[in-house]
Amino acid sequence: MRSRRAAVKAQRRTFMLGLMVLIVIVIGSVLLGTIRTQAAPAEPSYKYYTSIQIQKGDTLWNIADEYITDNYDSMDEYMEEICAINHILPGDIHSGQYLTIPYYSAEHLK
């Protein structure tokens, strides 16, 4: 009688262990699937550059505000990139000057 109880107890332990492993696998799959879904962009973005001529009254902030896309985390990050590309400081733009401006687009230009 005792050996039968021991056998039933062992079967229950094995069943519970298997069930726990299955639950961990399912939860892990759901979490990884959710992370991948959130990380994947809806459509690919391509980075491009355009050249613009500074007009009287333009500021780097106004220019950045016009061209910034959701691919940048902040306006400061975008303005730093513009300054780095053009080897300028934020207040160092002048009417008639040309700047290279980066931007992202879903369209793939050829």
Backbone torsions as a table, in degrees:
resi	resn	phi	psi	omega
1	MET	NA	-40.8	-179.1
2	ARG	-65.8	-38.8	-179.8
3	SER	-67.6	-32.0	176.5
4	ARG	-66.3	-44.1	177.5
5	ARG	-61.2	-41.7	179.4
6	ALA	-63.4	-39.5	179.6
7	ALA	-66.5	-42.5	179.0
8	VAL	-64.4	-41.6	179.5
9	LYS	-62.6	-42.3	178.9
10	ALA	-64.6	-39.7	178.3
11	GLN	-64.5	-42.6	178.6
12	ARG	-61.7	-44.6	179.0
13	ARG	-59.9	-44.1	179.2
14	THR	-63.8	-42.7	178.9
15	PHE	-62.8	-45.8	-178.7
16	MET	-64.9	-40.2	178.0
17	LEU	-63.4	-44.8	177.8
18	GLY	-62.4	-41.1	178.3
19	LEU	-63.6	-41.7	179.0
20	MET	-64.9	-41.7	177.8
21	VAL	-62.5	-42.9	178.4
22	LEU	-62.0	-43.6	178.8
23	ILE	-62.2	-43.6	178.1
24	VAL	-61.7	-41.8	179.2
25	ILE	-64.1	-44.7	-179.8
26	VAL	-63.8	-47.0	179.9
27	ILE	-62.5	-43.6	178.1
28	GLY	-61.2	-41.7	179.1
29	SER	-64.5	-42.0	179.3
30	VAL	-64.3	-45.9	-180.0
31	LEU	-63.1	-45.2	179.2
32	LEU	-65.5	-38.2	177.0
33	GLY	-64.0	-39.6	178.7
34	THR	-66.4	-42.4	179.7
35	ILE	-64.0	-44.0	178.8
36	ARG	-63.8	-40.6	-179.8
37	THR	-63.8	-41.8	-179.6
38	GLN	-70.6	-33.8	-175.8
39	ALA	-78.1	-26.7	-176.6
40	ALA	-78.8	124.6	177.6
41	PRO	-68.5	152.0	-179.9
42	ALA	-62.2	-40.5	176.7
43	GLU	-144.3	152.0	-177.8
44	PRO	-69.2	148.3	175.3
45	SER	-113.1	144.1	179.0
46	TYR	-117.8	137.9	-179.3
47	LYS	-91.3	131.8	179.6
48	TYR	-130.6	171.1	177.7
49	TYR	-133.4	144.3	175.2
50	THR	-132.9	158.9	178.0
51	SER	-109.8	132.2	177.9
52	ILE	-127.0	152.4	176.0
53	GLN	-100.4	132.3	-179.5
54	ILE	-71.8	130.5	176.9
55	GLN	-100.6	159.8	178.3
56	LYS	-58.0	132.0	179.4
57	GLY	91.6	-10.2	178.1
58	ASP	-68.6	144.3	171.7
59	THR	-123.2	158.7	178.9
60	LEU	-62.3	-35.6	178.7
61	TRP	-61.6	-46.7	-179.9
62	ASN	-63.2	-41.1	179.9
63	ILE	-65.5	-46.7	179.7
64	ALA	-62.0	-40.4	179.4
65	ASP	-62.1	-33.4	179.9
66	GLU	-74.6	-34.9	-172.3
67	TYR	-104.4	-11.9	-176.0
68	ILE	-63.7	145.6	176.7
69	THR	-122.4	172.6	-178.8
70	ASP	-66.9	-7.4	-179.4
71	ASN	-72.7	-13.7	179.7
72	TYR	-101.1	141.8	-179.0
73	ASP	-74.2	-30.1	-177.9
74	SER	-155.2	163.0	176.9
75	MET	-65.0	-39.0	179.3
76	ASP	-60.1	-43.3	178.3
77	GLU	-60.6	-43.3	-179.0
78	TYR	-66.0	-44.1	179.9
79	MET	-65.2	-36.9	176.1
80	GLU	-61.6	-38.9	178.4
81	GLU	-66.6	-43.6	178.0
82	ILE	-59.2	-46.0	-180.0
83	CYS	-63.0	-41.9	-179.4
84	ALA	-64.9	-43.8	-179.2
85	ILE	-62.4	-39.7	-174.5
86	ASN	-96.4	1.0	179.5
87	HIS	54.2	51.2	-179.9
88	ILE	-132.1	168.1	170.3
89	LEU	-97.8	157.8	-175.2
90	PRO	-52.6	-38.1	-178.6
91	GLY	-94.2	11.6	-171.9
92	ASP	-102.3	50.1	174.7
93	ILE	-119.2	149.4	-175.4
94	HIS	-136.2	148.4	177.6
95	SER	-54.4	133.9	179.9
96	GLY	92.7	-17.2	-180.0
97	GLN	-72.8	148.9	175.5
98	TYR	-104.3	139.6	176.1
99	LEU	-124.3	144.7	171.5
100	THR	-90.9	126.0	-175.5
101	ILE	-119.0	123.3	176.3
102	PRO	-82.2	149.5	174.1
103	TYR	-157.4	160.0	178.2
104	TYR	-110.5	147.6	177.4
105	SER	-145.2	148.4	176.3
106	ALA	-77.5	-18.2	179.7
107	GLU	-78.6	135.0	176.7
108	HIS	-96.6	107.5	-179.8
109	LEU	-82.2	143.9	178.2
110	LYS	-114.6	NA	NA
